[in-house]
């Protein structure tokens, strides 16, 4: 048995996914880790659900056993996933902390607080590889790499994209007003935040080993033969398509072309921007959440189909009832299709496997 279920033979399915090669069924993974992975760590549960996170609360060794426990689900799931790790999974917004945002502890989540900087301060913001929060991230990642010893990949963390960083630096309300009140300053700040995002990801990857000559994103258990980056622009949920094309397309294109296997994370609230996002040919893959309380899949499926019509690999993540999953399997092309499915236990896995052709 391969540790954590990480049989290198699985990588052929990932290669086919990126190439949208012939496939009898989708790439499929199951996980019992939900939307709020902070709950997975006993050291984090001791923090409570109020106050602020400080650097001395992040002692990497205190989180190691829970990381390994989460990986061990791969030894019983018998799915297509390669399982790996990033520091604190997806529970901590490292990049806002690196930009001197205070990290506010909320029930089940951590939020980087707005700084509300003036334009001079905001435009002077830089990525600093000597920042204490970056050094702690790399210390944490280094511990995971040593523990892995080649048995599992270690990745970057999921981080806020340029529009999200604009919002935390200037303030969420201010960042929207900025687009009309200070368009030149807004465009300059989005270029700056995109450069920060890109430099962070490139610096992290220079410090991490490849896994079987490929790259990896731990949030989605997504391995790639080429350099990978997870993009995000959640703040654009209140942008118009015209604003996205004017202000965000150029910086998203710049980030995407810097990595061979760029993919973008989207929610149902961003589907009105999907066509504008798909105009960026450099974005190789689209990930869309099946959000709790979001539109029914009968409405979302046309967006999934549109991604496939434009020749992009599609990753859909969330929980699915059997009839919902059957509907998606019947409606979508298995080529370049990846279902990353959250489950409550093995009985649910066994119920869903036949629907997926497993």
C-alpha positions in Angstrom: 0.0 0.0 0.0 1.2 3.5 -0.8 1.4 5.9 2.1 -1.7 8.1 2.3 -3.0 6.4 -0.9 -0.5 8.4 -3.0 0.1 5.8 -5.7 2.1 7.6 -8.5 0.1 5.6 -11.0 -2.8 8.1 -10.2 -0.8 10.8 -11.9 -1.9 9.6 -15.4 -5.4 10.6 -14.6 -4.2 14.1 -13.6 -2.3 14.4 -16.8 -5.3 13.4 -18.8 -7.4 15.9 -16.9 -5.1 18.8 -17.8 -5.0 17.6 -21.4 -8.7 16.9 -21.6 -7.8 13.5 -22.9 -10.2 10.7 -23.5 -11.8 9.5 -20.3 -14.5 6.9 -19.4 -15.3 8.7 -16.2 -14.3 11.9 -14.4 -11.3 12.3 -12.0 -12.9 11.8 -8.6 -11.9 12.4 -5.0 -13.7 12.1 -1.7 -12.9 13.9 1.5 -14.4 14.2 5.0 -12.7 17.6 5.4 -15.4 20.3 5.1 -15.5 23.9 4.1 -13.9 25.0 7.5 -10.7 23.0 8.0 -9.7 25.1 11.1 -11.9 22.5 13.0 -9.4 19.8 12.0 -6.7 21.1 14.3 -6.8 20.5 18.0 -4.3 23.3 18.6 -6.6 25.8 16.7 -9.7 24.6 18.6 -7.9 25.8 21.8 -8.0 29.4 20.4 -11.7 29.7 20.8 -13.7 31.7 18.4 -12.9 35.3 19.2 -9.9 37.6 19.4 -6.8 37.8 17.1 -4.2 35.4 15.9 -0.6 36.3 16.7 2.5 34.8 15.3 3.4 33.0 18.5 0.2 31.0 18.3 1.4 29.3 15.1 3.9 26.7 16.3 4.2 24.3 13.3 4.9 21.2 15.3 1.6 21.6 17.3 -0.3 21.1 14.0 1.7 18.2 12.5 -0.2 15.2 13.8 -3.6 16.6 12.7 -2.1 17.2 9.2 -1.0 13.6 9.0 -4.4 12.4 10.3 -6.2 14.3 7.6 -3.9 12.7 5.0 -4.6 9.2 6.2 -8.1 9.2 4.8 -6.4 8.5 1.5 -5.6 5.0 2.7 -9.3 4.1 2.9 -11.0 6.1 0.3 -9.8 4.3 -2.8 -10.3 7.3 -5.1 -8.2 9.2 -7.6 -6.7 11.8 -5.3 -3.1 12.5 -4.6 -3.2 13.9 -1.0 -0.8 16.5 0.3 -0.5 19.4 2.6 0.0 23.2 3.0 0.6 25.0 6.2 -2.6 24.9 8.2 -4.5 23.6 5.1 -6.7 26.4 4.0 -7.5 27.8 7.4 -5.2 30.8 7.7 -5.0 33.8 5.4 -1.2 34.0 5.3 -0.8 36.8 2.7 -2.9 39.4 4.5 -0.8 38.8 7.6 2.4 39.3 5.5 0.9 42.7 4.5 0.5 43.6 8.2 -3.3 42.9 8.4 -4.4 41.8 11.8 -5.9 38.3 11.7 -9.3 38.2 13.4 -10.5 34.9 14.8 -14.2 34.1 13.9 -16.3 31.0 14.5 -14.8 28.4 12.2 -12.8 31.0 10.2 -10.0 33.6 10.3 -10.3 36.9 8.5 -7.6 39.5 7.6 -8.9 42.8 8.8 -9.0 45.9 6.5 -6.1 48.3 6.9 -7.9 51.3 5.3 -4.6 52.8 4.0 -4.3 56.0 2.1 -3.2 55.8 -1.5 0.4 56.6 -0.7 0.7 53.8 1.9 -1.3 51.4 -0.2 0.8 51.9 -3.3 4.0 51.4 -1.3 3.0 47.9 -0.2 5.5 45.3 -1.1 6.1 41.6 -0.6 8.9 41.2 1.9 10.6 37.7 2.0 12.0 38.7 5.4 8.5 39.4 6.9 8.0 37.3 10.1 4.8 35.8 8.7 6.4 34.7 5.5 9.3 33.2 7.4 6.9 31.3 9.6 5.0 30.0 6.6 8.3 28.7 5.1 9.3 27.2 8.4 5.9 25.4 8.6 6.2 24.3 5.0 9.8 23.0 5.6 8.6 20.9 8.5 5.9 19.4 6.3 8.5 18.7 3.5 10.8 16.9 6.0 7.9 14.9 7.4 6.7 14.0 3.9 10.1 12.6 2.8 8.6 12.2 -0.6 5.4 10.4 0.6 3.1 13.4 -0.1 3.4 16.8 -1.9 3.6 20.1 -0.1 2.1 23.2 -1.6 1.4 26.9 -1.5 -1.6 28.1 0.5 -4.8 29.5 -1.1 -4.4 33.2 -1.0 -6.4 36.4 -1.7 -6.1 37.7 -5.3 -5.5 41.2 -6.4 -9.0 42.6 -6.0 -9.3 41.0 -2.6 -6.0 42.5 -1.5 -7.1 45.9 -2.8 -10.2 45.5 -0.6 -8.2 44.7 2.6 -5.6 47.4 2.0 -8.1 50.2 1.2 -11.3 48.8 2.7 -14.0 46.8 1.0 -16.4 49.7 0.5 -13.6 52.1 -0.4 -12.2 49.7 -3.0 -15.5 49.8 -4.9 -15.7 53.5 -4.8 -12.1 53.8 -5.8 -12.8 52.3 -9.2 -14.9 55.3 -10.2 -13.4 58.0 -8.0 -9.7 57.1 -8.6 -9.5 54.8 -11.6 -5.8 55.4 -12.3 -4.8 54.8 -8.7 -7.0 51.7 -8.6 -5.4 50.3 -11.7 -2.0 51.0 -10.3 -2.9 49.3 -7.0 -4.3 46.2 -8.7 -1.0 45.9 -10.6 0.9 46.2 -7.4 -1.3 43.6 -5.6 -1.0 41.2 -8.6 2.8 41.6 -8.5 2.7 40.8 -4.7 0.6 37.7 -5.3 2.8 36.5 -8.1 6.0 37.1 -6.3 4.8 35.3 -3.2 3.7 32.2 -5.2 7.0 32.1 -7.2 9.0 32.5 -4.0 7.2 29.7 -2.3 7.7 27.4 -5.2 11.4 28.1 -5.3 11.5 26.8 -1.7 9.4 23.6 -2.2 10.4 20.4 -3.9 8.5 19.0 -6.9 6.5 15.8 -6.3 7.1 13.3 -9.1 8.4 16.2 -11.2 5.1 18.1 -10.8 3.4 20.8 -8.8 0.5 20.6 -6.4 -2.4 22.6 -4.9 -3.4 21.2 -1.5 -6.8 22.8 -1.3 -8.1 20.8 -4.2 -5.7 17.9 -4.2 -4.8 19.1 -7.7 -1.5 17.8 -9.1 -0.1 19.3 -12.3 3.0 18.5 -14.5 3.5 22.2 -14.9 3.9 25.1 -12.5 0.6 25.7 -10.7 -1.1 28.7 -9.2 -4.6 29.0 -7.6 -6.1 32.4 -8.5 -9.0 34.1 -6.7 -11.0 37.3 -7.2 -13.8 36.9 -4.7 -14.2 40.7 -4.4 -15.3 40.9 -8.0 -18.7 39.6 -7.0 -19.7 43.3 -6.8 -17.9 44.3 -10.0 -19.7 44.7 -13.4 -18.3 42.8 -16.4 -17.1 46.1 -17.8 -15.2 46.8 -14.6 -13.7 43.3 -14.6 -12.6 43.7 -18.2 -11.1 47.1 -17.6 -9.4 46.7 -14.3 -9.0 43.0 -13.5 -8.5 41.1 -16.8 -5.0 42.6 -17.4 -3.7 41.6 -14.0 -5.3 38.2 -14.0 -3.8 37.6 -17.4 -0.4 38.7 -16.1 -0.6 36.2 -13.2 -1.9 33.4 -15.3 0.7 33.6 -18.0 3.4 33.3 -15.3 2.4 29.7 -14.5 1.9 26.8 -16.8 -1.1 25.4 -15.0 -3.0 28.4 -13.6 -6.6 27.8 -12.4 -9.1 30.2 -10.9 -11.4 29.6 -8.0 -15.0 30.8 -8.4 -18.3 30.9 -6.5 -21.8 30.8 -7.9 -21.9 34.6 -7.2 -19.3 35.2 -9.9 -21.0 33.4 -12.8 -22.1 36.7 -14.4 -18.4 37.3 -15.0 -17.6 33.8 -16.4 -17.5 34.9 -20.0 -15.0 37.7 -19.2 -12.9 35.3 -17.2 -12.9 32.7 -20.0 -11.6 35.4 -22.3 -8.2 35.0 -20.5 -6.8 32.1 -22.5 -3.9 31.8 -20.1 -6.3 30.6 -17.3 -6.0 26.9 -18.0 -8.6 25.5 -15.6 -11.7 26.7 -13.8 -12.8 25.6 -10.3 -16.4 26.3 -9.3 -17.8 25.6 -5.8 -21.2 24.0 -5.4 -21.8 26.5 -2.6 -24.1 25.7 0.4 -27.3 27.7 -0.2 -26.2 28.5 -3.7 -28.3 28.1 -6.9 -29.5 24.6 -7.7 -27.3 22.5 -10.0 -30.1 22.7 -12.6 -29.1 26.4 -13.0 -25.4 26.0 -12.5 -24.9 23.2 -15.0 -25.0 25.6 -18.0 -22.0 27.4 -16.6 -20.2 24.1 -16.1 -21.0 23.3 -19.7 -19.8 26.7 -20.9 -16.4 26.1 -19.3 -16.1 22.8 -21.2 -17.3 24.3 -24.4 -14.4 26.7 -24.2 -12.0 23.8 -23.9 -11.0 24.2 -20.3 -10.6 21.6 -17.6 -13.4 21.9 -15.0 -13.1 21.2 -11.3 -16.4 21.1 -9.3 -16.1 21.0 -5.5 -18.8 20.5 -2.8 -21.3 18.1 -1.5 -23.8 16.3 -3.7 -26.9 14.2 -3.3 -27.0 11.1 -5.4 -29.6 12.6 -7.8 -27.5 15.8 -8.2 -24.4 13.9 -9.0 -26.2 11.6 -11.5 -27.5 14.8 -13.2 -24.0 16.2 -13.5 -22.5 13.0 -14.8 -25.2 12.8 -17.5 -24.8 16.5 -18.4 -21.0 16.9 -18.6 -18.2 15.6 -20.7 -15.9 13.3 -18.5 -12.9 14.7 -20.4 -11.1 17.2 -18.2 -13.7 16.9 -15.5 -12.8 16.6 -11.8 -15.3 16.1 -8.9 -13.8 16.9 -5.5 -16.6 15.7 -3.2 -17.1 16.4 0.5 -18.7 13.4 2.3 -19.8 12.6 5.8 -18.5 9.0 5.9 -17.8 5.8 4.0 -21.5 4.9 3.5 -21.9 8.0 1.4 -18.8 7.2 -0.6 -20.1 3.8 -1.4 -23.4 5.2 -2.5 -21.8 7.7 -4.9 -19.1 5.6 -6.4 -21.4 3.6 -8.9 -22.9 6.9 -10.1 -19.4 8.1 -11.0 -18.5 4.9 -12.8 -16.1 3.7 -10.2 
